[in-house]
Amino acid sequence: MFDQLQQMMATPQAREMVFRMIAQQVAQAPPERREALSRVTVTLETTERGMRLDVGRSDDEYVEGVIRQAIENWTEMLSRGFQSMGFRVEIVE
């Protein structure tokens, strides 16, 4: 199942559809919320066998909640995906 999901998300069309849905949700947010989101820098550092994610802080409490929730959701999704393929997953806090 995960292999199928991975293959599906490997297509540019599927990824574009997901990103378009996210962009539509953000477009419905008030202008001050979109501005607060735009001030947060997200850094992805790729390594030979992995990556590191760093998300800046926001002065907007709602955006801070969005950041926390997004990190929790992506952590769970990635960890469960690797676990379902048989890997041992360690989450370091």
Backbone torsions as a table, in degrees:
resi	resn	phi	psi	omega
1	MET	NA	-48.7	-179.8
2	PHE	-63.2	-35.9	178.0
3	ASP	-59.9	-41.1	178.1
4	GLN	-65.7	-42.8	178.3
5	LEU	-62.9	-43.0	179.2
6	GLN	-62.0	-42.6	178.4
7	GLN	-65.0	-40.7	-179.7
8	MET	-63.7	-44.5	-179.1
9	MET	-74.3	-10.1	178.1
10	ALA	-76.7	-14.7	-179.5
11	THR	-84.0	137.6	178.8
12	PRO	-58.6	-33.9	-178.7
13	GLN	-65.6	-42.6	-179.4
14	ALA	-66.5	-44.3	178.5
15	ARG	-62.5	-41.8	-180.0
16	GLU	-61.6	-39.6	179.0
17	MET	-62.7	-44.6	178.9
18	VAL	-63.2	-46.4	-178.6
19	PHE	-65.9	-35.6	178.0
20	ARG	-64.8	-40.7	178.3
21	MET	-62.8	-42.4	178.5
22	ILE	-63.7	-45.0	-179.7
23	ALA	-61.8	-36.6	178.2
24	GLN	-64.8	-39.8	177.9
25	GLN	-64.2	-44.5	-179.4
26	VAL	-64.8	-38.3	-179.1
27	ALA	-61.8	-24.2	180.0
28	GLN	-83.0	-9.2	179.9
29	ALA	-73.7	154.6	176.7
30	PRO	-60.8	151.6	-177.6
31	PRO	-54.8	-39.9	-179.0
32	GLU	-66.3	-30.0	177.2
33	ARG	-72.7	-41.9	177.3
34	ARG	-63.0	-39.3	177.5
35	GLU	-62.8	-42.4	178.9
36	ALA	-63.4	-40.0	177.4
37	LEU	-62.9	-40.4	-175.9
38	SER	-68.7	-17.4	179.4
39	ARG	-85.0	-8.6	-178.9
40	VAL	-92.0	127.9	178.4
41	THR	-96.5	131.8	175.2
42	VAL	-112.2	125.3	-179.2
43	THR	-114.8	124.4	174.0
44	LEU	-110.8	119.4	177.8
45	GLU	-108.0	118.6	178.1
46	THR	-93.4	142.4	177.0
47	THR	-119.8	-179.6	-179.0
48	GLU	-59.7	-36.7	-175.7
49	ARG	-131.0	25.8	-179.3
50	GLY	-177.7	-161.0	178.1
51	MET	-157.1	162.2	177.5
52	ARG	-129.2	136.2	-179.2
53	LEU	-116.0	132.2	176.3
54	ASP	-132.8	127.0	-178.6
55	VAL	-117.6	126.6	178.9
56	GLY	-67.2	171.3	-179.9
57	ARG	-92.6	157.9	177.9
58	SER	-120.8	151.3	174.3
59	ASP	-86.3	-0.8	179.3
60	ASP	-101.7	119.6	-176.5
61	GLU	-61.5	-37.0	178.4
62	TYR	-63.6	-44.5	179.5
63	VAL	-63.6	-38.2	175.5
64	GLU	-58.6	-40.2	176.5
65	GLY	-65.2	-40.1	177.5
66	VAL	-62.0	-42.4	179.5
67	ILE	-62.5	-48.8	179.7
68	ARG	-58.1	-46.3	-178.3
69	GLN	-64.9	-41.6	179.9
70	ALA	-63.5	-43.0	179.5
71	ILE	-64.6	-43.0	177.6
72	GLU	-60.9	-46.5	-178.1
73	ASN	-63.9	-46.6	-179.2
74	TRP	-66.8	-37.5	177.6
75	THR	-62.0	-46.0	179.3
76	GLU	-64.5	-44.7	-178.1
77	MET	-63.0	-46.6	-179.8
78	LEU	-65.8	-44.2	-178.6
79	SER	-64.6	-43.9	178.7
80	ARG	-66.3	-35.4	177.2
81	GLY	-62.3	-47.7	178.7
82	PHE	-67.5	-38.4	177.2
83	GLN	-62.3	-40.9	-178.3
84	SER	-65.8	-23.2	176.9
85	MET	-86.6	-3.9	176.8
86	GLY	103.9	1.3	179.4
87	PHE	-78.3	152.4	171.3
88	ARG	-87.8	127.5	-175.4
89	VAL	-113.4	131.8	174.3
90	GLU	-119.0	126.7	176.6
91	ILE	-105.5	119.1	-178.5
92	VAL	-98.8	124.9	179.9
93	GLU	-107.3	NA	NA
